[in-house]
Amino acid sequence: MNVRAMRPGEIDAAVSVWHEANVARGAPHGPERTARIRAKLSAPDALPFVAFRPDIVGMALAEPGRFDDGAGDLDPTLLHISMVFVRPAAQRTGVGLPLVLHVLDVASSMGYQRVGVWTAQENSAARKLYERAGMTPTGKTTPLRSSVALQYECLVDESRRHQLSVDDVADLGPRSRRRPKTRVLSSSGTSSEQCAGRGTSRAIQANRAKVSTTSLSSLGAYVALLMAVGFAGFLGAAIGIWASILWGVGVLTGIAIYGRRRLHQSRSRIALDGQSPSD
């Protein structure tokens, strides 16, 4: 999966991704809303990104954050993720996570300290996506027309600032000094670190604990299986030994009985042979 900054000639493709995703979820928008999305993607301070394989299958937009949950002045420490959309045919194929991770890398390279996003409470797919990227709920909510939006945030790790190429330069906006290098990620996005910081340390520790617990459970099951196989083998061997012993005892008993019968028959013949005809 390739992710990079959107180029001017790709705005139509990015808008089509947004449009198709909204139609698929039953929320189509008219020309006015489409024109506003196009304007947001073209804004001087916009940070639009695309994912392609090789055609564009996903898009994301980040913007400078503001105080008071977006209603105040610019917050120089916050980068706000305005949207993340994937074409319906490419959804659940590993497109969204590389897009979000790329935004986190760009945020760190530009000197931002935090990345935030709002998503609908019932949008479980989006919430899982941001949680996989290391973002956690802040507890803040805002009402929507028929739902509630939850805020997710994370602190960006300064080590991310060394993951982008200094030579790959382009103007992404007034704050930008570098253009992010095109990244190649696996479908699981494992080549990029999670958004790390105090705000996500508990989530990361929980994931590590979950992995450790799973490993221990697997090891315990494996040991239990080995013990069961060993016990079954021991039990089978013991049964075989006892069966051999019983067979041997049976054979010896049969031989003894047969010998006693032969001896009795011999004695009877001797006794008969010793009697006289007149008796």
C-alpha contacts under 8 A as a table, 3 or more apart, distances in Angstrom:
res1	aa1	res2	aa2	distance
1	M	51	A	6.82
1	M	52	F	6.49
1	M	53	R	5.99
1	M	94	G	7.94
1	M	95	V	7.03
1	M	98	P	7.46
1	M	183	R	7.86
1	M	184	V	5.45
1	M	185	L	5.11
1	M	186	S	6.10
1	M	187	S	6.52
2	N	51	A	5.54
2	N	52	F	5.51
2	N	53	R	6.56
2	N	182	T	6.48
2	N	183	R	5.49
2	N	184	V	4.72
2	N	185	L	6.52
3	V	49	F	6.97
3	V	50	V	5.73
3	V	51	A	4.43
3	V	52	F	6.64
3	V	98	P	7.05
3	V	99	L	6.41
3	V	102	H	7.09
3	V	182	T	5.68
3	V	183	R	5.41
3	V	184	V	6.87
4	R	49	F	5.60
4	R	50	V	5.81
4	R	51	A	6.78
4	R	102	H	7.88
4	R	180	P	6.60
4	R	181	K	6.61
4	R	182	T	4.69
4	R	183	R	6.66
5	A	47	L	7.38
5	A	48	P	5.96
5	A	49	F	4.26
5	A	50	V	6.20
5	A	172	L	7.75
5	A	179	R	7.27
5	A	180	P	6.82
5	A	182	T	7.78
6	M	10	E	6.31
6	M	11	I	7.32
6	M	48	P	5.45
6	M	49	F	4.65
6	M	50	V	5.43
7	R	10	E	5.39
7	R	11	I	7.24
8	P	11	I	5.98
9	G	12	D	7.35
10	E	13	A	5.33
10	E	14	A	6.30
11	I	14	A	5.02
11	I	15	V	6.09
11	I	38	R	7.27
11	I	41	L	7.31
12	D	15	V	5.13
12	D	16	S	6.15
13	A	16	S	5.03
13	A	17	V	6.35
13	A	56	I	6.72
14	A	17	V	5.16
14	A	18	W	6.50
14	A	50	V	7.06
14	A	56	I	7.37
14	A	58	G	7.33
14	A	59	M	5.82
15	V	18	W	5.06
15	V	19	H	6.12
15	V	34	T	7.57
15	V	37	I	7.26
15	V	38	R	6.67
16	S	19	H	4.91
16	S	20	E	6.00
17	V	20	E	5.30
17	V	21	A	6.13
17	V	56	I	7.98
17	V	57	V	6.77
17	V	58	G	6.34
17	V	59	M	6.87
17	V	85	F	6.57
17	V	86	V	6.19
17	V	87	R	5.28
18	W	21	A	5.37
18	W	22	N	6.28
18	W	59	M	7.53
18	W	85	F	5.72
18	W	86	V	7.36
18	W	87	R	7.63
19	H	22	N	5.28
19	H	23	V	6.20
19	H	28	P	7.05
19	H	29	H	7.52
19	H	34	T	7.84
20	E	23	V	5.13
20	E	24	A	6.11
20	E	87	R	6.17
20	E	88	P	6.89
21	A	24	A	5.15
21	A	25	R	6.41
21	A	85	F	6.40
21	A	86	V	6.32
21	A	87	R	5.56
21	A	88	P	5.79
22	N	25	R	5.23
22	N	26	G	6.30
22	N	27	A	5.02
22	N	28	P	5.36
22	N	29	H	7.58
23	V	26	G	5.10
23	V	27	A	5.42
23	V	28	P	4.59
23	V	29	H	7.94
24	A	27	A	7.47
24	A	88	P	6.64
29	H	32	E	7.94
29	H	33	R	5.94
29	H	34	T	6.72
30	G	33	R	5.66
30	G	34	T	6.31
31	P	34	T	4.98
31	P	35	A	6.03
32	E	35	A	5.13
32	E	36	R	6.38
33	R	36	R	5.06
33	R	37	I	6.34
34	T	37	I	5.14
34	T	38	R	6.27
35	A	38	R	5.07
35	A	39	A	6.18
36	R	39	A	4.98
36	R	40	K	6.15
37	I	40	K	5.04
37	I	41	L	6.26
38	R	41	L	5.22
38	R	42	S	6.29
39	A	42	S	5.05
39	A	43	A	6.02
40	K	43	A	5.17
40	K	46	A	6.78
41	L	46	A	6.06
41	L	47	L	7.59
41	L	48	P	6.11
41	L	61	L	7.02
42	S	46	A	6.69
43	A	46	A	5.14
44	P	172	L	7.86
44	P	173	G	5.34
44	P	174	P	6.91
45	D	63	E	6.54
45	D	64	P	7.15
45	D	172	L	7.27
45	D	173	G	4.51
45	D	174	P	5.99
45	D	175	R	7.47
46	A	61	L	6.95
46	A	62	A	6.28
46	A	63	E	5.25
46	A	64	P	7.80
46	A	172	L	7.07
46	A	173	G	6.29
47	L	61	L	5.64
47	L	62	A	4.96
47	L	63	E	6.06
47	L	172	L	5.84
47	L	173	G	6.95
48	P	59	M	7.27
48	P	60	A	5.75
48	P	61	L	4.35
48	P	62	A	6.30
49	F	59	M	5.56
49	F	60	A	5.14
49	F	61	L	6.25
49	F	99	L	7.45
50	V	56	I	6.45
50	V	57	V	7.59
50	V	58	G	5.60
50	V	59	M	4.36
50	V	60	A	6.43
50	V	99	L	7.49
51	A	56	I	5.62
51	A	57	V	5.81
51	A	58	G	4.82
51	A	59	M	6.12
51	A	95	V	6.96
51	A	99	L	6.72
52	F	55	D	4.93
52	F	56	I	4.08
52	F	57	V	5.37
52	F	58	G	6.83
53	R	56	I	6.69
53	R	57	V	7.19
56	I	59	M	7.81
57	V	86	V	5.84
57	V	87	R	5.37
57	V	90	A	6.43
57	V	95	V	7.61
58	G	84	V	7.59
58	G	85	F	5.69
58	G	86	V	4.18
58	G	87	R	6.12
58	G	95	V	6.56
58	G	96	G	7.19
58	G	99	L	7.74
59	M	83	M	7.95
59	M	84	V	5.87
59	M	85	F	5.45
59	M	86	V	6.48
59	M	99	L	7.38
60	A	81	I	7.61
60	A	82	S	7.56
60	A	83	M	5.39
60	A	84	V	4.29
60	A	85	F	6.38
60	A	99	L	6.64
60	A	100	V	7.69
61	L	81	I	6.03
61	L	82	S	5.41
61	L	83	M	5.25
61	L	84	V	6.66
62	A	79	L	6.67
62	A	80	H	5.48
62	A	81	I	4.29
62	A	82	S	5.34
62	A	83	M	7.20
62	A	103	V	7.27
63	E	79	L	5.94
63	E	80	H	5.18
63	E	81	I	6.38
63	E	82	S	6.59
64	P	74	L	6.84
64	P	75	D	7.21
64	P	76	P	7.36
64	P	78	L	6.48
64	P	79	L	4.85
64	P	80	H	5.82
65	G	70	G	6.53
65	G	74	L	5.93
65	G	75	D	5.40
65	G	76	P	7.23
65	G	77	T	7.73
65	G	78	L	4.84
65	G	79	L	4.86
65	G	80	H	4.84
65	G	116	G	7.96
66	R	69	D	6.44
66	R	70	G	4.51
66	R	71	A	6.55
66	R	72	G	5.52
66	R	73	D	5.31
66	R	74	L	4.17
66	R	75	D	4.60
66	R	76	P	7.97
66	R	78	L	7.22
67	F	70	G	5.62
67	F	71	A	6.42
67	F	72	G	4.61
67	F	73	D	5.59
67	F	74	L	6.21
67	F	75	D	5.51
68	D	71	A	5.24
68	D	72	G	5.13
69	D	72	G	7.31
70	G	73	D	7.89
75	D	78	L	5.61
76	P	79	L	8.00
76	P	112	Y	6.94
77	T	111	G	7.63
77	T	112	Y	4.81
77	T	113	Q	5.03
77	T	114	R	6.04
78	L	112	Y	5.78
78	L	113	Q	6.23
78	L	114	R	4.83
78	L	115	V	5.64
78	L	116	G	7.05
79	L	107	A	6.46
79	L	112	Y	6.41
79	L	114	R	6.30
79	L	115	V	4.84
79	L	116	G	6.40
80	H	115	V	5.79
80	H	116	G	4.95
80	H	117	V	5.81
81	I	84	V	7.66
81	I	103	V	7.97
81	I	115	V	7.18
81	I	116	G	6.12
81	I	117	V	5.06
81	I	118	W	7.90
82	S	117	V	6.75
82	S	118	W	7.89
84	V	96	G	7.17
84	V	99	L	7.73
84	V	100	V	7.78
85	F	96	G	7.44
86	V	90	A	6.46
86	V	91	Q	5.89
86	V	95	V	6.95
86	V	96	G	6.76
87	R	90	A	5.37
87	R	91	Q	6.26
88	P	91	Q	5.22
90	A	93	T	5.68
90	A	95	V	7.15
91	Q	94	G	7.41
91	Q	95	V	6.98
91	Q	96	G	7.87
92	R	95	V	7.29
93	T	187	S	6.61
94	G	97	L	6.32
94	G	98	P	7.26
94	G	186	S	7.71
94	G	187	S	4.23
94	G	188	S	5.69
94	G	189	G	7.28
95	V	98	P	5.93
95	V	99	L	6.64
95	V	187	S	6.81
96	G	99	L	5.24
96	G	100	V	6.40
96	G	129	L	7.10
97	L	100	V	5.21
97	L	101	L	6.11
97	L	129	L	6.29
97	L	130	Y	7.88
97	L	132	R	7.60
97	L	133	A	6.73
97	L	188	S	7.41
97	L	189	G	6.18
98	P	101	L	5.10
98	P	102	H	5.99
98	P	185	L	6.52
98	P	187	S	7.78
98	P	188	S	7.94
98	P	189	G	5.40
99	L	102	H	5.18
99	L	103	V	6.43
100	V	103	V	5.11
100	V	104	L	6.41
100	V	130	Y	7.58
100	V	133	A	6.94
101	L	104	L	5.04
101	L	105	D	6.35
101	L	133	A	6.39
101	L	189	G	7.91
101	L	192	S	6.80
101	L	193	E	7.88
101	L	194	Q	7.36
101	L	195	C	7.62
102	H	105	D	5.07
102	H	106	V	6.25
102	H	183	R	7.85
103	V	106	V	5.07
103	V	107	A	6.08
104	L	107	A	5.04
104	L	108	S	6.37
104	L	115	V	6.96
104	L	156	V	6.64
104	L	195	C	6.77
105	D	108	S	5.30
105	D	109	S	6.23
105	D	156	V	7.95
105	D	160	R	5.59
105	D	161	R	6.90
105	D	163	Q	7.32
105	D	164	L	7.51
106	V	109	S	5.02
106	V	110	M	6.17
106	V	161	R	7.95
106	V	164	L	7.80
106	V	180	P	6.43
107	A	110	M	5.28
107	A	111	G	6.43
107	A	112	Y	5.20
107	A	113	Q	7.52
107	A	114	R	7.75
107	A	115	V	7.19
107	A	156	V	7.34
108	S	111	G	5.16
108	S	112	Y	5.41
108	S	113	Q	6.76
108	S	156	V	5.91
108	S	157	D	6.84
108	S	158	E	6.15
108	S	160	R	5.94
108	S	161	R	5.39
109	S	112	Y	7.60
109	S	160	R	6.86
109	S	161	R	4.39
109	S	162	H	7.53
109	S	164	L	7.12
110	M	161	R	7.96
110	M	175	R	7.22
110	M	176	S	6.22
110	M	177	R	7.33
110	M	178	R	7.91
112	Y	115	V	7.62
112	Y	156	V	7.46
113	Q	155	L	5.74
113	Q	156	V	5.52
113	Q	157	D	7.96
114	R	153	E	6.88
114	R	154	C	5.67
114	R	155	L	4.46
114	R	156	V	5.61
115	V	153	E	5.56
115	V	154	C	5.61
115	V	155	L	6.52
115	V	156	V	6.99
116	G	151	Q	7.03
116	G	152	Y	5.57
116	G	153	E	4.24
116	G	154	C	6.71
117	V	151	Q	5.76
117	V	152	Y	5.28
117	V	153	E	6.48
118	W	149	A	6.01
118	W	150	L	5.47
118	W	151	Q	4.49
118	W	152	Y	6.22
119	T	123	N	6.92
119	T	126	A	6.99
119	T	127	R	7.09
119	T	149	A	5.14
119	T	150	L	5.44
119	T	151	Q	6.64
119	T	152	Y	7.89
120	A	123	N	5.27
120	A	147	S	6.86
120	A	148	V	5.82
120	A	149	A	4.18
120	A	150	L	6.09
121	Q	124	S	7.20
121	Q	127	R	7.96
121	Q	147	S	7.05
121	Q	148	V	5.65
121	Q	149	A	5.41
121	Q	150	L	5.87
122	E	147	S	7.77
123	N	126	A	5.59
123	N	127	R	6.37
124	S	127	R	5.03
124	S	128	K	6.07
125	A	128	K	5.26
125	A	129	L	6.21
126	A	129	L	4.96
126	A	130	Y	6.34
127	R	130	Y	5.34
127	R	131	E	6.16
128	K	131	E	5.03
128	K	132	R	6.04
129	L	132	R	5.19
129	L	133	A	6.44
130	Y	133	A	5.01
130	Y	134	G	6.52
130	Y	135	M	5.36
130	Y	136	T	7.55
130	Y	152	Y	7.47
131	E	134	G	5.05
131	E	135	M	4.88
131	E	136	T	6.00
132	R	135	M	7.27
132	R	194	Q	7.70
133	A	194	Q	5.35
133	A	195	C	6.12
134	G	154	C	6.88
134	G	194	Q	5.25
134	G	195	C	4.93
134	G	196	A	6.79
134	G	200	T	6.00
134	G	203	A	7.04
134	G	204	I	7.19
135	M	152	Y	5.86
135	M	153	E	5.22
135	M	154	C	4.90
135	M	195	C	6.86
135	M	199	G	7.93
135	M	200	T	6.35
136	T	152	Y	5.17
136	T	153	E	5.67
136	T	154	C	6.51
136	T	199	G	7.23
136	T	200	T	6.38
136	T	203	A	7.55
137	P	140	K	7.59
137	P	150	L	6.94
137	P	151	Q	5.69
137	P	152	Y	4.31
137	P	153	E	6.43
138	T	150	L	7.99
138	T	151	Q	5.86
138	T	152	Y	5.76
138	T	153	E	6.51
139	G	150	L	7.25
139	G	151	Q	6.88
140	K	150	L	6.19
140	K	151	Q	5.62
141	T	148	V	6.52
141	T	149	A	5.45
141	T	150	L	4.73
141	T	151	Q	6.20
142	T	148	V	5.78
142	T	149	A	5.23
142	T	150	L	6.83
143	P	146	S	7.92
143	P	147	S	6.31
143	P	148	V	4.56
143	P	149	A	6.16
144	L	147	S	4.96
144	L	148	V	5.19
144	L	149	A	6.48
153	E	199	G	7.62
154	C	195	C	6.46
154	C	196	A	7.23
154	C	197	G	6.81
154	C	199	G	5.54
154	C	200	T	6.16
155	L	195	C	6.66
155	L	196	A	6.16
155	L	197	G	4.80
155	L	198	R	6.83
155	L	199	G	6.06
155	L	200	T	7.36
156	V	160	R	7.66
156	V	195	C	5.48
156	V	196	A	5.80
156	V	197	G	6.24
157	D	160	R	5.75
157	D	161	R	7.99
157	D	195	C	6.36
157	D	196	A	5.18
157	D	197	G	6.11
158	E	161	R	5.64
159	S	162	H	6.05
159	S	163	Q	7.67
160	R	163	Q	5.36
160	R	164	L	7.76
161	R	164	L	6.55
162	H	165	S	7.79
164	L	180	P	5.68
164	L	181	K	5.70
165	S	168	D	5.52
165	S	179	R	8.00
165	S	180	P	6.65
165	S	181	K	5.52
166	V	169	V	6.73
166	V	178	R	6.65
168	D	178	R	6.88
168	D	179	R	5.73
168	D	180	P	6.65
168	D	181	K	5.76
169	V	177	R	7.32
169	V	178	R	4.59
169	V	179	R	4.37
169	V	180	P	7.31
170	A	177	R	7.47
170	A	178	R	5.73
170	A	179	R	4.49
171	D	174	P	7.63
171	D	176	S	6.22
171	D	177	R	6.81
171	D	178	R	6.86
171	D	179	R	6.52
172	L	175	R	7.81
172	L	176	S	5.51
172	L	177	R	7.87
172	L	178	R	7.64
172	L	179	R	6.56
173	G	176	S	5.29
176	S	179	R	7.44
185	L	188	S	7.75
185	L	189	G	5.46
185	L	190	T	7.31
185	L	191	S	6.04
185	L	192	S	7.69
186	S	189	G	5.04
186	S	190	T	6.49
186	S	191	S	6.90
189	G	192	S	6.12
190	T	193	E	7.24
193	E	196	A	7.83
195	C	200	T	7.40
196	A	199	G	7.74
196	A	200	T	5.97
196	A	201	S	6.71
197	G	200	T	5.49
197	G	201	S	5.95
198	R	201	S	5.22
198	R	202	R	7.88
199	G	202	R	7.52
200	T	203	A	5.22
200	T	204	I	6.25
201	S	204	I	5.09
201	S	205	Q	6.04
202	R	205	Q	5.05
202	R	206	A	6.01
203	A	206	A	5.01
203	A	207	N	6.24
204	I	207	N	5.07
204	I	208	R	6.24
205	Q	208	R	5.02
205	Q	209	A	6.02
206	A	209	A	5.01
206	A	210	K	6.04
207	N	210	K	4.98
207	N	211	V	6.21
208	R	211	V	5.05
208	R	212	S	6.12
209	A	212	S	4.99
209	A	213	T	5.98
210	K	213	T	5.08
210	K	214	T	6.07
211	V	214	T	5.07
211	V	215	S	6.12
212	S	215	S	5.03
212	S	216	L	6.11
213	T	216	L	5.09
213	T	217	S	6.01
214	T	217	S	5.05
214	T	218	S	6.12
215	S	218	S	5.09
215	S	219	L	6.12
216	L	219	L	4.99
216	L	220	G	5.98
217	S	220	G	5.03
217	S	221	A	6.11
218	S	221	A	5.10
218	S	222	Y	6.14
219	L	222	Y	5.02
219	L	223	V	6.15
220	G	223	V	5.13
220	G	224	A	6.05
221	A	224	A	5.03
221	A	225	L	6.10
222	Y	225	L	5.06
222	Y	226	L	6.26
223	V	226	L	5.06
223	V	227	M	6.14
224	A	227	M	5.05
224	A	228	A	6.08
225	L	228	A	5.04
225	L	229	V	6.13
226	L	229	V	5.10
226	L	230	G	6.00
227	M	230	G	4.97
227	M	231	F	5.97
228	A	231	F	5.10
228	A	232	A	6.04
229	V	232	A	5.06
229	V	233	G	6.10
230	G	233	G	5.04
230	G	234	F	6.09
231	F	234	F	4.97
231	F	235	L	5.92
232	A	235	L	5.02
232	A	236	G	5.99
233	G	236	G	5.04
233	G	237	A	6.10
234	F	237	A	5.07
234	F	238	A	6.07
235	L	238	A	5.05
235	L	239	I	6.09
236	G	239	I	5.10
236	G	240	G	6.08
237	A	240	G	4.96
237	A	241	I	6.17
238	A	241	I	5.10
238	A	242	W	6.18
239	I	242	W	5.17
239	I	243	A	5.95
240	G	243	A	5.01
240	G	244	S	6.14
241	I	244	S	5.06
241	I	245	I	6.19
242	W	245	I	4.98
242	W	246	L	6.07
243	A	246	L	5.12
243	A	247	W	6.02
244	S	247	W	5.02
244	S	248	G	6.10
245	I	248	G	5.05
245	I	249	V	6.11
246	L	249	V	5.02
246	L	250	G	5.99
247	W	250	G	5.01
247	W	251	V	6.16
248	G	251	V	5.08
248	G	252	L	6.15
249	V	252	L	5.12
249	V	253	T	5.96
250	G	253	T	5.05
250	G	254	G	6.08
251	V	254	G	5.09
251	V	255	I	6.16
252	L	255	I	5.00
252	L	256	A	6.08
253	T	256	A	5.03
253	T	257	I	6.11
254	G	257	I	5.13
254	G	258	Y	5.99
255	I	258	Y	5.06
255	I	259	G	6.00
256	A	259	G	5.00
256	A	260	R	6.11
257	I	260	R	5.12
257	I	261	R	6.22
258	Y	261	R	5.18
258	Y	262	R	6.27
259	G	262	R	5.12
259	G	263	L	6.09
260	R	263	L	5.04
260	R	264	H	6.12
261	R	264	H	5.10
261	R	265	Q	6.12
262	R	265	Q	5.06
262	R	266	S	6.15
263	L	266	S	5.08
263	L	267	R	6.24
264	H	267	R	5.17
264	H	268	S	6.16
265	Q	268	S	5.08
265	Q	269	R	6.33
266	S	269	R	5.20
266	S	270	I	6.27
267	R	270	I	5.06
267	R	271	A	6.15
268	S	271	A	5.13
268	S	272	L	6.23
269	R	272	L	5.06
269	R	273	D	6.00
270	I	273	D	5.06
270	I	274	G	6.21
271	A	274	G	5.26
271	A	275	Q	6.85
272	L	275	Q	5.58
275	Q	279	D	6.82
276	S	279	D	5.53
